[in-house]
Amino acid sequence: MTNLSRRLFFTLLSGSVILAGNSVQAADDAKPTLGTIERLDPRFDEIVPKDARVERIAEGYDWSEGPVWDKATGTLLFSDVPMNTVFQWTPGKAVSVYLKPSGYTGTTPRGGEPGSNGLVKDSKGRLVLCQHGDRRVARLEDGKFVTLVDNYQGKRLNSPNDGVYHSNGDLYFTDPPYGLLGLNNDPKKELPYNGVYRLSKSGELTLLTKEMTYPNGIALSPDEKTLYVANSDPKLAIWMAFPVLADGNIGPGKVFFDTTKWVGQKKGLPDGMKVDAKGNIFATGPGGVLVFSPDATHLGTFATGEATANCGWGEDGSTLFITADMYIGRVKLNTKGKGF
């Protein structure tokens, strides 16, 4: 998913990011457009204004991921997984380094995708990171990482990828092998599967399913009765929908949407996703950010033209931020994100 040789050269200076031969963030009055918007269903027009466009607000990253809005500071945080860094975007200012290292704190140099991937905020506004290199879910407290979970029944997790909080404090997260240099064949892989888990507020870890080949993005419906999980497998590029049971576990799932036929024709695979207050799903996948109604109708697509990793709500809750390969995009909508 990454290609360091084709990225612009970064220089880190005093916590700010400078790109050789380019600017990290375009001026507020001159932001270019990231791709196009495809409208497939009339319901899409109720969500996305007719004059909407995806602004390209920052660029030059190796593989941008995990956008999350920090309400306390009014800034966007996002991961660059290969760069092992969390960046901070502030309206009207240059992008700056927020956290480095973000996902791998070891001293032995390594390649691959060692940094943080998915970022979420807990009920107290603290940053929680899915850390590839350290193979754990950790919380940032006073500048230090506190491990929330790093193993299942004594075996190390693969590389936690993305997560979503339930209103009761439980964290649902996925654990594919993308942080391991050899993926499923890595000799350091201790679990024989790639799981979806629930970490209870009390700290108990439950394996929800091990049947998905590459579980990736994850989201809850507004009523928290459905858990959506993306499968980033080119041979089975689908999203699953699981009923959430009263005890927090899940029942048998069903395929919500299948894009396997688009793999190779359009850039990207099912990856990160978010849900709005009305239950519409904004899912990154082949072609960009696909927007689905709760009944699984494909309403339209933010066709970024890039392999698109994730998206997240921000500002007043009606802005969708998009991480698409080396770019960060922003689009204003007529809807608000779940939880805003």
N, C-alpha and C positions, 0 to 999 in steps of 0.2 A: 504493500500500500504506500510505500514511501520511496523517495528517490532523492537522496541528499545532493547528488551531483547537479541536479537541475534547479536547485533552489538558490535564491540570492544569498549573498554572504552577509551574515549578521555580525555586528560589532556591539558588544554590550558595554555601556559606559555610564557609570553613575546611576544604574538602575533603569536607564532608558534604552530603547532599541533603535539602532540606526541601520538602515539598509544601504548597502553600497549601490549607488546608481539609481535609487528610487526612494520614495517616501513611504513610511509605514502607514500613515493615515492621510487620506486626501483632505483638503480643506473642506469645511462644512458646506460651502456653496458650490463645490465642484466635484462631488462624488460621482464616479462612473457607475454604470449599471452592471449588475452581475446576472447575466443570462436573460431569459424571458419568462413570461407567465402564460401558461396554457390553461384555458378555461374549458372544461368538459361538461359541466352540469350547471344549470341555473342557480343552484344552491351555493355554488362557489362565489357568485357575485354578491351574495349576502355577507360573505366572510371577508372577501378581498375587494377593496375599492377599485372601481374601473380604471382610475389613474395610478394605481399602485405600481411601484417598481422596486426591485431589490437593489438597494444601494450597496456599493462595494466600499466599506468603510475602513478596511485595513487589509494588508496583504504581505506576502513574503515569508510565510511560514512553511514548515516542511509538511506537517499534517495536523491541521487544527481540529480540535475536538472539545466536547464537554462544556458548551457555553452555559454559564449560570449568572444571574443578575444578583449583585450585592446591593440590597435595598439601603443598607446603612450608609454606603458611600456613593450610591448612584453610579456604579461602574459595572462593566461586564468583565467577568473573569473567564478565561478559556485556556485549554491545554494545548501545547504543542508536544505531541507524544514522543517523537524521536529526539526533540531538543531537551526533553526532561525539564520542561519549564511551564509554569502558569503565567500567562500574560494578563495585563489589566488594560482595558480600553475605557477611557474617560472622554465623554463628549467634548469636542473642542481642543483636546490635548493629544500629545503623542502617546502611542502605546508604550507601556513600561513593563519591566519584569516585576511580577508580583511575588513569585516563589520559584526558587531554583536551588536544589533539586526538587522536583515535584512528585516523582514516583519511584526513583531509584536512588537510594542513599548509600549504596555500596562504594567501595574505593577502587575496585577493579574496573577499568574502562570496558564498556560493552557497547554493541551496536543494537540494531533492531528497534523496538518500540518500548523503551524502558520507563518513560515518564508516566504521569497521571493521564487518565483517559476521562471518564465521566466525572463531573463535579456536581455535587448537590449541597444544598443548605439544610441543616436540621432545624428543628422547631425553635432553637435558640439563636439561629442565624449563623451558626458555626459552619465552616467549610469542611465538607467530607469528600475525600478523594478516593477514587478507584485507582490503585497504584499498581501498574504493570510490573515494574522491576522488583519492587519489594513484595509483590504477590500478596497484597492485603488491602483491606479497606481501612483507612485511617482518618482521624479527625485532626484538624489543625488547631492547636491550643497554645497561645502565648509563644508562637513561633516554632513550636515543636509538634511532631507527629505523635498521636496517641493511637495505638492499634486497636481497632474495634473487632476485627477478626482476620485471621491469616491461615486458618486450617479448618478442615472438616474431619472429625473423628481421628485426629492426629496426623492427617496427611495435608501437606501444604496445598493451598489453593493454586490454581493455574495462574491467572492474572485477571483479577476483577476488572470488569470493563465499564459497566454503567449501572446506575441504581435509581430508585425512586422511593420516597418515604410515604408510608401510609399515615393517615392522620393520628393513628394511635401510637406512632413512634417506631413501628416496625420498618425495617429497611429491606426492600426487595432488590436483589442484584444478580447480575449474570457473571459467569466465570469461564469465558473461552480461553484459548491458549495463545492469543496474539502477542502477549508480552514475553513468551518463551521463544528463544532464537530458533528452535527446531519445531515450533508449534506442537502438534500432536505427537511428533516423533522425538521430541526433546527428551534426553535421558533424565532431566531433572523434573519431568512431569510425574507427579506422584498419584494423581487421581486418574482413573482409566476412562473418564468421561468429562464432558463440559457441562456444568450444572447451572441451574437457576435456584437461588437460595432466598430464604427469609431469615433475617437477623432480628430477633425480637428485641423489644426495648430493654428487656432484662439481660440480653446477651446470649440467648440460646440460638444456635444456628440449625436451621432445618433445610434439608435438601428437598426442593419442591418437585423438580423433574430433572432427569438426566437423559431424556430422550431426544433433545434438540442437539443437532450436530455442532452448530456454532452460535449459541445464544448471544445476543448482542444488546441492542437497545431495549429499553423496558419502560412501561408506563402504566398508570392506573386510570380507569375511567373516573369521571367526576363523582359517581356514587360509590366508588371503590369496590364494585362488585365484579369487575373484569380486569384481569391483568393481561396486558399486551406484551409480547416478546418477539423481537425481530430475530430471524435466523440468517446470518450473513454467509450462507453456503451457496456458491454458484450453482451447485447441483440441485439445491432446494431453497430458492430465494423467496422465503415466505415470512408472513407475520402470523403468529398464533394468538388466539384469544382463550384465556383460561378463566373459568368462574372462580371467584375468591370465596372460600367457605367461611363459616362463622368463626372458626378457630384460626383463621389467617392463612391456612394452607389452600391449595388449589385443587379443583376437580379436573376431569379429563378435558383437554383442550380441543379446539377445532381450528382449521386453517381460516384465518380472517381474510387474507389476500395473498395471491401467488403471482410473483413477477419473474419466475424462472425463465420464461420464454423471452424476456427482455435482456437477460444477461448476455453481454457481448455486443448487444446492439446499442445499449445506453450505458453510460458510465455509472459505476457504483453498485452497491449491494444493500439489502436491508440493514440498517444501522440504527442510529439514535432516533428517538421520537419524543414528542410531547403531545399533550391533549389540551384542548381549550375547555372553557367552562360549560359548553354545550355538548361536549363529548366528541367533537371532531378530532381526528387523529392526524397529526403532522409528522410524517414518517420519512426519513431520508432513505433513499433506495435508488434503483436504476432510473436515471434521468434527473435526479435532484431531490426536492422535497415534495412527496406525494401527499395530497390532502384527501382523507377518507371521511365519509360520514359514519356515524355509529353503526349503520346498517351495511357497511363495507362497500359503499358506492365510491368509486374514484371520482372526486369532484373536479380536480385540477392539479397542476404541478407547477412549482417554482423550478423551472428548468435552468439550473445554474450553469450547465455546460461543463461541470466538473464532477468528479467523484465526491459526493457530499456525505459528510460524516455525522452531523448532529444538528440540532436546533434547540433554542431555548427562549423563554419569554423574558421580557425586560421592560425597563422604563416604567410606564404606567400599567403594564400588563398587556397592552394591545400591540406591542412591538415584538416581532419574531426575529431573533438573531440566528444566523445560519453559518455553520462552519463547513466550508467547501474546499477541501484540499488546502491550497495556500491562502485562501481568501476568507474574510469575514464579511457577511452580508447582513443587511437590516431592511425589514419591510414593515410598514405600518398597516394594521388590519382593522376590521370592524368588530373583532372579537377579542376576548381576553383569555389569558391562560388560566388553566385550572390552578386555584390557589391564590390568585391575585385579587 
